[in-house]
Amino acid sequence: MAAEASDSLLCPLCGGPNACGNISAADNPADCWCHQPDRVFSQNLLDSVPAKYRGKACICQQCVAKQAVEPYSA
């Protein structure tokens, strides 16, 4: 179970920390960087997440920023 919890803290694309603000005691989505209006998650980026991590691990800010410059192709 501890491995699953630590997996949710890592980006499923690059393996770095994802800085997810939704994983907190308050569990308030507004606390997470991903809810900022200037953040765009393309469908290709979302599709590039391995199936076993979908809905379980968040993409990091660096990967989101990178896809804005170099779009992922799934």
DSSP file (Angstrom, degrees, kcal/mol; ACC not computed):
  #  RESIDUE AA STRUCTURE BP1 BP2  ACC     N-H-->O    O-->H-N    N-H-->O    O-->H-N    TCO  KAPPA ALPHA  PHI   PSI    X-CA   Y-CA   Z-CA
    1    1 A M     >        0   0    0      0, 0.0     4,-1.9     0, 0.0     5,-0.1   0.000 360.0 360.0 360.0 -36.5    0.0    0.0    0.0
    2    2 A A  H  >  +     0   0    0      1,-0.2     4,-2.3     2,-0.2     5,-0.2   0.865 360.0  55.5 -63.5 -35.6    2.9    2.4    0.7
    3    3 A A  H  > S+     0   0    0      1,-0.2     4,-2.2     2,-0.2    -1,-0.2   0.902 106.5  50.5 -63.9 -40.2    4.2    1.9   -2.8
    4    4 A E  H  > S+     0   0    0      2,-0.2     4,-1.4     1,-0.2    -1,-0.2   0.904 109.8  50.5 -64.0 -40.7    0.8    2.9   -4.2
    5    5 A A  H  < S+     0   0    0     -4,-1.9     4,-0.4     1,-0.2    -2,-0.2   0.910 112.1  46.4 -64.4 -42.1    0.8    6.1   -2.1
    6    6 A S  H >< S+     0   0    0     -4,-2.3     3,-1.1     1,-0.2     4,-0.3   0.858 106.9  58.9 -70.4 -32.9    4.3    7.1   -3.2
    7    7 A D  H >< S+     0   0    0     -4,-2.2     3,-1.4     1,-0.3    -1,-0.2   0.854  99.1  58.6 -60.8 -34.4    3.4    6.4   -6.9
    8    8 A S  T 3< S+     0   0    0     -4,-1.4    50,-0.7     1,-0.3    -1,-0.3   0.670 100.7  57.0 -71.1 -14.8    0.6    8.9   -6.6
    9    9 A L  T <  S+     0   0    0     -3,-1.1     9,-2.4    -4,-0.4    10,-0.5   0.491  98.4  76.0 -90.9  -5.1    3.2   11.6   -5.7
   10   10 A L  B <  S-A   17   0A   0     -3,-1.4     6,-0.1    -4,-0.3    48,-0.1  -0.845  87.8-110.0-112.3 144.7    5.2   11.0   -8.9
   11   11 A C     >  -     0   0    0      5,-3.8     4,-1.8    -2,-0.4    48,-0.2  -0.529  21.0-143.8 -67.4 129.2    4.5   12.1  -12.4
   12   12 A P  T  4 S+     0   0    0      0, 0.0    -1,-0.1     0, 0.0    47,-0.1   0.595  96.3  48.8 -72.8  -8.9    3.6    9.0  -14.5
   13   13 A L  T  4 S+     0   0    0      3,-0.1    46,-0.1    36,-0.1    -2,-0.0   0.862 129.9  11.0 -96.2 -44.9    5.4   10.5  -17.5
   14   14 A C  T  4 S-     0   0    0      2,-0.1    45,-0.0     3,-0.0    -4,-0.0   0.603  90.4-124.9-112.1 -15.0    8.8   11.6  -16.2
   15   15 A G     <  +     0   0    0     -4,-1.8     3,-0.1     1,-0.3     0, 0.0   0.441  68.2 126.3  84.6  -0.7    8.9   10.0  -12.7
   16   16 A G  S    S-     0   0    0      1,-0.2    -5,-3.8    -6,-0.1    -1,-0.3  -0.331  74.8 -72.7 -82.9 170.8    9.6   13.3  -11.0
   17   17 A P  B     -A   10   0A   0      0, 0.0    -7,-0.3     0, 0.0    -1,-0.2  -0.390  37.1-156.5 -63.8 139.1    7.5   14.7   -8.1
   18   18 A N        -     0   0    0     -9,-2.4    43,-0.2    42,-0.1     3,-0.2   0.547  18.7-140.1 -97.2  -7.2    4.2   16.0   -9.3
   19   19 A A        -     0   0    0    -10,-0.5    14,-0.4     1,-0.2     2,-0.3   0.854  28.9-171.7  52.7  39.3    3.5   18.5   -6.4
   20   20 A C        -     0   0    0      1,-0.2     3,-0.4   -11,-0.1    -1,-0.2  -0.485  18.7-168.6 -67.8 121.8   -0.1   17.5   -6.3
   21   21 A G  S    S+     0   0    0     -2,-0.3     7,-0.3     1,-0.2    -1,-0.2   0.528  79.9  72.8 -86.2  -8.2   -2.1   19.8   -4.0
   22   22 A N  S    S+     0   0    0      1,-0.2     2,-1.5     5,-0.1    -1,-0.2   0.696  80.2  77.0 -78.8 -18.5   -5.1   17.5   -4.1
   23   23 A I  S    S+     0   0    0     -3,-0.4     2,-0.3     4,-0.1    -1,-0.2  -0.659  76.1 108.0 -92.7  81.5   -3.4   15.0   -1.9
   24   24 A S  S    S-     0   0    0     -2,-1.5     3,-0.1     1,-0.1    -3,-0.0  -0.922  84.8 -99.4-147.0 169.9   -3.8   16.8    1.3
   25   25 A A  S    S+     0   0    0     -2,-0.3    -1,-0.1     1,-0.2    -3,-0.0   0.876 125.3  45.5 -61.4 -37.3   -5.8   16.5    4.5
   26   26 A A  S    S-     0   0    0      2,-0.1    -1,-0.2    -3,-0.0    -4,-0.1   0.768  90.0-154.7 -77.6 -25.9   -8.2   19.1    3.2
   27   27 A D        +     0   0    0      1,-0.2    -5,-0.1    -6,-0.1    -2,-0.1   0.901  31.7 162.3  49.1  47.6   -8.5   17.5   -0.2
   28   28 A N    >   -     0   0    0     -7,-0.3     3,-2.5     1,-0.1     4,-0.3  -0.872  35.6-152.5 -99.7 112.1   -9.5   20.8   -1.7
   29   29 A P  G >  S+     0   0    0      0, 0.0     3,-1.6     0, 0.0     6,-0.3   0.787  93.2  67.7 -54.8 -28.8   -9.0   20.9   -5.5
   30   30 A A  G 3  S+     0   0    0      1,-0.3    -8,-0.1     4,-0.1     5,-0.1   0.676  88.9  67.7 -66.5 -15.2   -8.4   24.6   -5.4
   31   31 A D  G <  S+     0   0    0     -3,-2.5     2,-0.3   -10,-0.2    -1,-0.3   0.626  85.0  89.1 -77.5 -13.4   -5.2   24.0   -3.5
   32   32 A C  S X  S-     0   0    0     -3,-1.6     3,-1.6    -4,-0.3   -12,-0.1  -0.656  76.0-134.8 -95.5 142.6   -3.6   22.3   -6.6
   33   33 A W  G >  S+     0   0    0    -14,-0.4     3,-1.7    -2,-0.3     6,-0.1   0.767 100.4  71.5 -58.3 -28.2   -1.6   24.1   -9.3
   34   34 A C  G 3  S+     0   0    0      1,-0.3    -1,-0.3    -5,-0.1     5,-0.1   0.638  87.3  63.4 -70.6 -12.1   -3.5   22.2  -12.0
   35   35 A H  G <  S+     0   0    0     -3,-1.6    -1,-0.3    -6,-0.3    -2,-0.2   0.377  72.9 117.4 -92.5   4.7   -6.7   24.1  -11.3
   36   36 A Q  S X  S-     0   0    0     -3,-1.7     3,-2.0     1,-0.1    -3,-0.0  -0.530  74.3-124.9 -69.5 138.9   -5.1   27.4  -12.4
   37   37 A P  T 3  S+     0   0    0      0, 0.0    -1,-0.1     0, 0.0    -3,-0.0   0.708 106.5  60.1 -62.3 -20.3   -7.0   28.7  -15.5
   38   38 A D  T 3  S+     0   0    0      2,-0.0     2,-0.5     0, 0.0    -4,-0.1   0.465  81.9 100.7 -87.7   1.0   -3.8   29.0  -17.6
   39   39 A R    <   -     0   0    0     -3,-2.0     2,-0.5    -6,-0.1    26,-0.0  -0.754  52.2-173.0 -88.8 125.9   -3.1   25.3  -17.3
   40   40 A V        -     0   0    0     -2,-0.5     2,-0.7    24,-0.1    -2,-0.0  -0.980  11.8-165.2-123.7 125.6   -4.0   23.2  -20.3
   41   41 A F        -     0   0    0     -2,-0.5    23,-0.0    -7,-0.1    -2,-0.0  -0.916  19.3-146.7-108.7 104.9   -3.9   19.4  -20.4
   42   42 A S     >  -     0   0    0     -2,-0.7     4,-2.3     1,-0.1     5,-0.2  -0.295  20.7-118.4 -68.6 156.5   -4.2   18.3  -24.1
   43   43 A Q  H  > S+     0   0    0      1,-0.2     4,-2.8     2,-0.2     5,-0.2   0.879 116.4  55.7 -62.4 -37.2   -5.9   15.1  -24.8
   44   44 A N  H  > S+     0   0    0      2,-0.2     4,-1.0     1,-0.2    -1,-0.2   0.898 107.4  49.3 -61.8 -39.9   -2.6   13.7  -26.3
   45   45 A L  H >4 S+     0   0    0      2,-0.2     3,-0.6     1,-0.2     4,-0.4   0.943 113.2  45.8 -63.8 -47.5   -0.9   14.5  -23.0
   46   46 A L  H >< S+     0   0    0     -4,-2.3     3,-1.3     1,-0.2    -2,-0.2   0.889 110.7  53.6 -62.8 -39.1   -3.6   12.7  -21.0
   47   47 A D  H 3< S+     0   0    0     -4,-2.8    -1,-0.2     1,-0.2    -2,-0.2   0.723  98.4  65.4 -68.0 -20.6   -3.6    9.8  -23.4
   48   48 A S  T << S+     0   0    0     -4,-1.0    -1,-0.2    -3,-0.6    -2,-0.2   0.585  76.4 103.5 -80.1  -8.8    0.2    9.4  -22.9
   49   49 A V  S <  S-     0   0    0     -3,-1.3     5,-0.1    -4,-0.4   -36,-0.1  -0.600  86.4-107.8 -72.2 127.6   -0.3    8.5  -19.3
   50   50 A P    >>  -     0   0    0      0, 0.0     3,-2.3     0, 0.0     4,-0.8  -0.279  28.0-116.9 -56.1 141.2    0.2    4.7  -18.9
   51   51 A A  G >4 S+     0   0    0      1,-0.3     3,-0.9     2,-0.2    -2,-0.1   0.820 111.6  60.3 -51.1 -39.6   -3.1    3.0  -18.2
   52   52 A K  G 34 S+     0   0    0      1,-0.2    -1,-0.3     3,-0.0    -3,-0.0   0.683 109.6  43.6 -68.5 -14.9   -2.1    1.7  -14.7
   53   53 A Y  G X> S+     0   0    0     -3,-2.3     3,-2.3     3,-0.1     4,-2.0   0.509  81.6 120.1-104.7  -7.4   -1.6    5.3  -13.6
   54   54 A R  T << S+     0   0    0     -3,-0.9     4,-0.1    -4,-0.8    -7,-0.0  -0.391  89.9   4.5 -63.7 128.3   -4.7    6.9  -15.1
   55   55 A G  T 34 S+     0   0    0      2,-0.3    -1,-0.3    -2,-0.2     3,-0.1   0.516 127.4  69.6  76.2   5.1   -6.8    8.5  -12.4
   56   56 A K  T <4 S+     0   0    0     -3,-2.3     2,-0.4     1,-0.3    -2,-0.2   0.622  96.5  36.0-124.6 -25.8   -4.1    7.6   -9.8
   57   57 A A  S  < S-     0   0    0     -4,-2.0    -1,-0.3   -48,-0.1    -2,-0.3  -0.997  72.6-131.5-137.6 138.5   -1.1    9.8  -10.5
   58   58 A C        -     0   0    0    -50,-0.7     2,-0.2    -2,-0.4   -38,-0.1  -0.615  21.6-115.7 -91.7 146.6   -0.9   13.4  -11.6
   59   59 A I        -     0   0    0     -2,-0.3   -48,-0.1   -48,-0.2    -1,-0.1  -0.560  38.7-116.4 -73.8 140.8    1.2   14.8  -14.4
   60   60 A C     >  -     0   0    0     -2,-0.2     4,-1.9     1,-0.1     5,-0.2  -0.314  19.0-110.4 -79.8 164.2    3.8   17.3  -13.1
   61   61 A Q  H  > S+     0   0    0      1,-0.2     4,-2.7   -43,-0.2     5,-0.2   0.853 116.2  56.9 -60.6 -37.1    4.0   21.0  -14.0
   62   62 A Q  H  > S+     0   0    0      1,-0.2     4,-2.5     2,-0.2    -1,-0.2   0.909 107.6  46.4 -64.7 -42.1    7.2   20.5  -16.1
   63   63 A C  H  > S+     0   0    0      2,-0.2     4,-2.0     1,-0.2    -1,-0.2   0.871 112.8  50.3 -68.5 -35.9    5.5   17.9  -18.3
   64   64 A V  H  X S+     0   0    0     -4,-1.9     4,-0.9     2,-0.2    -2,-0.2   0.928 113.5  45.5 -65.7 -44.1    2.4   20.1  -18.8
   65   65 A A  H >X S+     0   0    0     -4,-2.7     4,-0.8     1,-0.2     3,-0.5   0.895 111.1  53.4 -65.3 -39.6    4.7   23.1  -19.7
   66   66 A K  H >X S+     0   0    0     -4,-2.5     4,-3.8     1,-0.2     3,-1.0   0.893 103.8  55.5 -63.5 -39.8    6.8   20.9  -22.0
   67   67 A Q  H 3< S+     0   0    0     -4,-2.0    -1,-0.2     1,-0.3    -2,-0.2   0.757  99.4  61.5 -67.3 -22.3    3.7   19.7  -23.9
   68   68 A A  H << S+     0   0    0     -4,-0.9    -1,-0.3    -3,-0.5    -2,-0.2   0.812 118.0  29.2 -69.8 -28.4    2.8   23.3  -24.6
   69   69 A V  H << S+     0   0    0     -3,-1.0    -2,-0.2    -4,-0.8    -3,-0.1   0.838 137.4  24.3 -95.6 -44.2    6.1   23.7  -26.5
   70   70 A E  S  < S-     0   0    0     -4,-3.8    -1,-0.2    -5,-0.1    -2,-0.1  -0.811  87.5-141.6-124.8  87.2    6.5   20.1  -27.8
   71   71 A P        -     0   0    0      0, 0.0     2,-0.1     0, 0.0    -3,-0.1  -0.168  18.8-117.9 -54.5 137.8    3.1   18.4  -28.0
   72   72 A Y        -     0   0    0     -5,-0.0     2,-0.5     2,-0.0   -27,-0.1  -0.463  20.2-150.0 -70.8 145.7    3.1   14.8  -26.9
   73   73 A S              0   0    0     -2,-0.1   -28,-0.0     1,-0.1    -1,-0.0  -0.963 360.0 360.0-120.5 114.9    2.1   12.3  -29.6
   74   74 A A              0   0    0     -2,-0.5    -1,-0.1     0, 0.0    -2,-0.0   0.455 360.0 360.0 -82.2 360.0    0.4    9.2  -28.2
